[in-house]
Structures are given as structure tokens and as C-alpha cells.
Amino acid sequence: MKNLTKINLFIAITLIASIALYSCKKKTDTSMVVKGCMDSSSLNFNPNATQDDGSCTYPRDAFVGLWNISDTATRTSPVTTYYTTYILTIQKGSGTTGIKIINFNNQNDTLTATVNGTMASIPNQFAGFGSSGNTISGNMNLAGSGIYYYTTYIDHDTWNIHGAGTH
């Protein structure tokens, strides 16, 4: 009987020690969440992110906002020049590279463009100001805190419109 008590005592001590060791063992959390931008085409891509937090930024975001613009529109024949100052609004457009250019040349028109780095290309598109059938195309560039553009507007004549502005 004495041996049976020693065996039971040994089993009890072993069981208690096993439970104590197991419960004190540090558990590793393998499901750690790292929030960040998960789009590899963004400027702030985080390769360690496991959860997208909506913080992705793209080159087109630098164009977005209100711009105080001064521009010059020049017709070649007969030579005519107009100077205009106005507020230009640029909003995010389609996808991660598109922008909407609102109130271009103070004409309450909306144009679209595609951003690649610090340049936005304005493809040939209808411009509603003036008579029907007018088209405009050109480029916008960011440099420092400014925006610069050069476009060609065609109605009955050809107009070169260039300007610059700041936020």
C-alpha cells in the first residue's frame, strides 16, 4: 500500500508540474495584423502589411486640389491674346492615375487626364466652350509647389493656352 501511495503521489506531482509548465509557456500569436497600404503600385506600399488600411497614395494625388491659375490664350491668326486668372479644381478620376480638371481656362468645362509621375497628359477631347466641335489636348506638369500646363485648343482657329499656378 505504501508503494501505491508513492506512485499516486508521483503521478499527481508529474501532472501538476506538466500543467504548470504548459500554462506558463509563452504563446506565439501568428496572426499579428500589420496595417498599411497593400497596393504595390502606390507610393507608400508596405510589403509587410497584412491588412489594407486605405492609406495608399499615388502620384495623381499631388495634382488634386484647388489651384490659383494665371494663364494666357493666344490665337495665331489674327493674333489675339487673352489673360485670365481663375481657380482650377482637380479631383481624383478613374483608377489610380486618372484626374478630372474642372473649370479649365475659366470656362466651366471638365477635362480628363492621365497622370504618370509628375506629368498629366490631357488627351484630345471635346471642350464645350465656344462653338461645337472644339477639341483640346496638352500636358500638365508639377514642379515644386506649382503646376504648369501647355495646351492646344482648336475651334475655327488654333489657340495655344499655357499657364501656371499654386495651391
Phi and psi in degrees as a GROMACS rama.xvg file:
@    title "Ramachandran Plot"
@    xaxis  label "Phi"
@    yaxis  label "Psi"
@TYPE xy
-62.3591  -38.4455  LYS-2
-66.5183  -38.1887  ASN-3
-64.285  -39.3298  LEU-4
-65.7478  -40.8788  THR-5
-65.4463  -38.9634  LYS-6
-66.3824  -44.7125  ILE-7
-63.0558  -39.7414  ASN-8
-65.1726  -41.6058  LEU-9
-63.0962  -43.9629  PHE-10
-62.6264  -43.0458  ILE-11
-64.1111  -44.4633  ALA-12
-65.5445  -42.6166  ILE-13
-62.2059  -43.4875  THR-14
-63.5234  -45.8056  LEU-15
-64.8866  -41.7173  ILE-16
-65.2552  -40.383  ALA-17
-63.9428  -44.0958  SER-18
-63.8189  -43.4729  ILE-19
-63.8657  -43.8799  ALA-20
-65.9994  -41.7519  LEU-21
-66.1536  -43.1157  TYR-22
-72.6513  -23.0744  SER-23
-87.363  -12.7018  CYS-24
-65.3965  130.436  LYS-25
-68.982  129.857  LYS-26
-92.0816  137.111  LYS-27
-95.5495  126.073  THR-28
-91.2984  105.642  ASP-29
-85.717  -2.94365  THR-30
-105.013  35.8831  SER-31
-63.9531  130.933  MET-32
-94.1483  127.633  VAL-33
-115.882  111.495  VAL-34
-84.2669  145.553  LYS-35
167.875  -175.665  GLY-36
-82.4008  126.293  CYS-37
-105.186  6.20829  MET-38
-92.3399  112.154  ASP-39
-66.1568  -13.918  SER-40
-89.2849  -1.3355  SER-41
-85.5877  165.617  SER-42
-72.866  -27.0427  LEU-43
-117.047  37.8494  ASN-44
-56.9414  132.878  PHE-45
-114.418  104.745  ASN-46
-65.7418  -15.394  PRO-47
-91.8297  -5.95746  ASN-48
-67.7593  137.496  ALA-49
-113.793  -9.65342  THR-50
-140.364  122.277  GLN-51
-72.4256  127.7  ASP-52
-105.55  9.59387  ASP-53
76.9313  14.8873  GLY-54
-93.3191  5.69491  SER-55
-59.1753  137.218  CYS-56
-123.824  150.988  THR-57
-131.713  159.591  TYR-58
-53.9329  -33.6504  PRO-59
-64.411  -23.438  ARG-60
-62.796  -27.0079  ASP-61
-68.7469  -22.322  ALA-62
-81.1109  -26.6493  PHE-63
-67.7307  134.544  VAL-64
139.847  -168.766  GLY-65
-100.06  135.159  LEU-66
-123.546  132.54  TRP-67
-86.1125  111.58  ASN-68
-110.982  142.191  ILE-69
-124.198  122.711  SER-70
-134.763  167.623  ASP-71
-129.311  128.653  THR-72
-113.496  123.756  ALA-73
-124.76  126.729  THR-74
-97.873  139.961  ARG-75
-81.9389  -32.5666  THR-76
-150.626  118.599  SER-77
-68.8504  149.903  PRO-78
-62.5943  121.481  VAL-79
-141.933  138.348  THR-80
-132.755  134.666  THR-81
-122.704  140.198  TYR-82
-114.161  133.936  TYR-83
-137.633  140.648  THR-84
-121.43  140.266  THR-85
-166.712  175.253  TYR-86
-101.296  123.549  ILE-87
-104.391  133.174  LEU-88
-109.162  130.599  THR-89
-121.373  127.71  ILE-90
-120.058  161.452  GLN-91
-62.4931  139.469  LYS-92
-109.944  -146.23  GLY-93
-77.5724  148.312  SER-94
61.5945  -154.76  GLY-95
-100.035  -1.02962  THR-96
-121.572  -9.18357  THR-97
-84.2086  145.287  GLY-98
-133.878  156  ILE-99
-111.46  128.247  LYS-100
-106.485  110.864  ILE-101
-108.065  133.745  ILE-102
73.3877  34.8758  ASN-103
-61.1836  134.329  PHE-104
57.4228  27.6816  ASN-105
58.6829  32.8055  ASN-106
-111.294  11.4289  GLN-107
57.0103  33.383  ASN-108
-103.979  157  ASP-109
-119.001  121.907  THR-110
-109.507  162.094  LEU-111
-117.506  154.517  THR-112
-150.542  162.426  ALA-113
-119.045  128.852  THR-114
-94.5611  136.221  VAL-115
-136.325  101.447  ASN-116
69.8185  -120.607  GLY-117
-101.354  12.148  THR-118
-120.499  140.099  MET-119
-116.705  125.945  ALA-120
-95.3328  125.411  SER-121
-98.6203  105.4  ILE-122
-71.1679  160.735  PRO-123
-57.1684  121.383  ASN-124
-151.481  162.038  GLN-125
-65.8542  136.411  PHE-126
-121.685  119.518  ALA-127
-73.7395  -15.5302  GLY-128
-72.8907  147.357  PHE-129
80.9619  -150.365  GLY-130
-83.3458  167.86  SER-131
-70.4525  158.368  SER-132
85.1804  11.682  GLY-133
-82.8176  141.691  ASN-134
-129.748  157.363  THR-135
-141.875  148.165  ILE-136
-156.122  161.986  SER-137
161.978  -159.857  GLY-138
-137.275  149.964  ASN-139
-122.132  143.447  MET-140
-132.206  145.31  ASN-141
-100.634  137.027  LEU-142
-148.002  119.455  ALA-143
61.4634  -128.098  GLY-144
-100.107  14.5514  SER-145
-115.517  164.13  GLY-146
-123.163  140.314  ILE-147
-133.106  143.262  TYR-148
-146.127  156.427  TYR-149
-142.558  122.7  TYR-150
-133.566  161.582  THR-151
-120.31  124.771  THR-152
-113.636  127.337  TYR-153
-120.081  119.281  ILE-154
-119.613  -118.19  ASP-155
-73.1541  -26.7688  HIS-156
-123.231  174.971  ASP-157
-105.401  129.256  THR-158
-117.271  136.005  TRP-159
-103.355  120.697  ASN-160
-115.541  119.78  ILE-161
-132.857  151.353  HIS-162
-163.547  177.041  GLY-163
-149.965  157.228  ALA-164
-165.495  170.661  GLY-165
-133.22  162.077  THR-166
